[in-house]
């Protein structure tokens, strides 16, 4: 079952496989954290979030911008996701 954990991070949402995976988790009731790496990719992440919340009742999704090249940034992303979702 996909929904053993209520929230899923999706760090591959800019590509077809990541978007398909996020949709599958959302359809099964998981909330999704959509990561994007820059302001340039924000509109694409926001569009995916809008789609995900419409796929199943109670699903939450949010977009988070983060540069994951450092541990500190990855840790901050985790903290932000936990606070929001």
C-alpha positions as CSV (number, residue, x, y, z in Angstrom):
1,X,0.0,0.0,0.0
2,X,1.3,3.4,-0.9
3,X,-0.2,5.2,2.1
4,X,1.9,3.7,4.9
5,X,3.2,7.2,5.6
6,X,0.8,10.2,5.3
7,X,3.3,12.6,3.7
8,X,5.7,12.0,0.8
9,X,8.5,14.2,-0.3
10,X,8.8,14.4,-4.1
11,X,12.1,15.7,-5.3
12,X,11.6,14.6,-8.9
13,X,8.5,16.5,-9.8
14,X,10.0,18.4,-12.7
15,X,10.1,15.3,-14.8
16,X,7.5,12.9,-16.0
17,X,8.3,10.0,-13.7
18,X,8.3,12.3,-10.6
19,X,5.0,13.9,-11.5
20,X,3.5,10.5,-12.2
21,X,4.8,9.2,-8.9
22,X,3.4,12.2,-7.0
23,X,0.0,11.8,-8.7
24,X,-0.1,8.1,-7.7
25,X,0.7,8.9,-4.0
26,X,-1.9,11.7,-4.0
27,X,-4.6,9.5,-5.5
28,X,-3.9,7.0,-2.6
29,X,-4.4,9.8,0.0
30,X,-0.8,10.9,0.7
31,X,0.2,14.5,1.1
32,X,3.0,15.6,-1.1
33,X,5.9,18.0,-0.6
34,X,7.0,19.2,-4.0
35,X,10.6,20.3,-4.1
36,X,11.9,22.8,-6.7
37,X,15.4,24.3,-6.8
38,X,14.8,27.9,-8.0
39,X,12.3,30.6,-8.7
40,X,12.6,29.6,-12.4
41,X,10.9,26.2,-11.6
42,X,8.3,27.6,-9.1
43,X,5.4,28.0,-11.5
44,X,5.8,24.3,-12.6
45,X,5.8,23.2,-8.9
46,X,2.8,25.4,-8.1
47,X,0.9,23.9,-11.0
48,X,1.6,20.4,-9.8
49,X,0.6,21.3,-6.3
50,X,-2.8,22.6,-7.6
51,X,-3.3,19.4,-9.5
52,X,-2.3,17.1,-6.6
53,X,-4.8,18.6,-4.0
54,X,-7.6,18.0,-6.5
55,X,-6.9,14.2,-6.9
56,X,-8.3,12.9,-3.5
57,X,-10.1,14.3,-0.5
58,X,-7.9,15.5,2.3
59,X,-4.7,15.5,0.3
60,X,-2.4,18.4,1.1
61,X,0.5,19.5,-1.1
62,X,2.9,22.4,-1.0
63,X,5.9,23.5,-3.0
64,X,9.2,24.1,-1.3
65,X,12.2,25.8,-2.8
66,X,15.6,24.6,-1.7
67,X,19.2,24.2,-2.9
68,X,20.0,20.7,-1.7
69,X,23.7,21.0,-2.3
70,X,24.4,21.3,1.5
71,X,23.2,19.4,4.5
72,X,22.0,22.5,6.2
73,X,19.7,23.4,3.3
74,X,18.4,19.8,3.2
75,X,17.7,19.9,6.9
76,X,15.9,23.2,6.6
77,X,13.8,21.8,3.8
78,X,12.8,18.9,6.1
79,X,11.9,21.3,8.9
80,X,9.8,23.4,6.5
81,X,7.9,20.3,5.2
82,X,7.2,19.1,8.7
83,X,5.9,22.5,9.7
84,X,3.6,22.9,6.7
85,X,2.4,19.3,6.0
